[in-house]
Amino acid sequence: WKSVFKQITFLFDLHKSGDEGMILPKDRFPEFNEIAITWNRFTSEVEARELNRYVATIAVVNKFQGQTLEAMELFERQVMENNFSVDEADVVLTTCHAAKGMEWDN
């Protein structure tokens, strides 16, 4: 989740850079290596090139706009830092990596 928060932070900075744009870090955004880019161009490129790995973080920034960082901090406090037991939780997210590929005969 920290990696996702970092990506959201970079994209929030891009969003607030306006028409000036910025250069995104090449290790996190290799498709946009060392080019100055604006928010509108970034989102257009992501859509045109079907770079789906950025779609969710773009949606977060579009939803919360100027309050993106505050929303992330609230999420971290309310969700990530609270350790609810299974009995206390309203929703439980799990994964079953060991079962991957075993759902059907190959």
C-alpha positions in Angstrom: 0.0 0.0 0.0 2.9 2.3 0.6 3.9 2.0 -3.1 0.4 2.9 -4.2 0.4 5.9 -1.9 3.7 7.0 -3.4 2.3 6.7 -6.9 -0.8 8.7 -5.9 1.4 11.4 -4.4 3.4 11.7 -7.6 0.2 11.9 -9.7 -1.3 14.5 -7.2 1.8 16.6 -7.7 1.4 16.3 -11.5 -2.3 17.2 -11.2 -1.5 20.4 -9.3 1.4 21.3 -11.6 -1.2 22.7 -14.1 0.0 23.7 -17.6 3.6 23.7 -16.4 3.6 19.9 -16.0 6.6 18.0 -14.5 9.0 15.2 -15.1 7.8 12.0 -13.5 10.4 9.6 -11.9 11.5 7.1 -14.5 11.7 4.2 -12.0 8.0 4.6 -11.2 6.7 5.8 -14.6 9.1 4.2 -17.2 6.7 4.9 -20.1 7.1 8.7 -19.5 10.9 8.6 -19.1 12.4 12.0 -18.7 9.8 14.0 -20.5 7.9 16.9 -19.0 4.2 16.1 -19.1 1.0 17.7 -17.9 -1.9 16.0 -16.1 -4.2 16.2 -19.2 -1.5 14.7 -21.5 -0.7 12.0 -18.9 -4.3 10.9 -18.6 -4.8 11.0 -22.3 -1.6 8.9 -22.9 -2.7 6.4 -20.3 -6.0 6.0 -22.0 -4.7 5.9 -25.5 -1.9 3.4 -24.7 -4.1 1.4 -22.3 -1.6 1.7 -19.4 -4.1 0.2 -17.0 -1.6 0.2 -14.1 -2.3 3.9 -13.6 -6.1 4.0 -14.0 -6.9 3.5 -10.3 -4.5 6.1 -9.1 -5.8 8.6 -11.7 -9.3 7.9 -10.5 -8.3 8.7 -6.9 -6.7 12.0 -7.9 -9.7 12.9 -10.1 -12.1 12.1 -7.3 -10.4 14.0 -4.4 -8.5 16.6 -6.4 -7.2 19.2 -4.0 -8.0 17.0 -1.0 -6.2 13.9 -2.3 -3.4 13.9 0.3 -5.9 14.5 3.1 -8.1 11.6 1.8 -5.0 9.3 1.7 -4.1 10.3 5.3 -7.6 9.6 6.5 -7.6 6.2 4.7 -4.3 5.3 6.3 -5.5 6.3 9.8 -9.0 4.7 9.5 -8.1 1.6 7.6 -4.4 0.7 7.4 -3.5 1.6 11.0 -6.5 0.1 12.7 -6.0 -3.6 13.3 -9.6 -5.0 13.5 -10.2 -8.6 14.3 -12.2 -10.6 11.8 -15.1 -10.5 14.2 -15.0 -6.6 14.3 -14.5 -6.0 10.6 -17.4 -5.2 8.2 -15.3 -6.4 5.2 -12.5 -8.9 5.1 -10.2 -9.0 2.0 -8.2 -12.1 1.4 -6.1 -13.7 -1.3 -5.6 -17.4 -2.1 -2.3 -17.4 -4.0 -1.6 -21.1 -3.4 -4.8 -22.0 -5.2 -4.1 -19.9 -8.3 -4.4 -21.9 -11.5 -6.0 -24.8 -9.6 -9.6 -23.7 -10.2 -10.0 -25.6 -13.5 -8.2 -28.4 -15.3 -5.6 -27.0 -17.7 
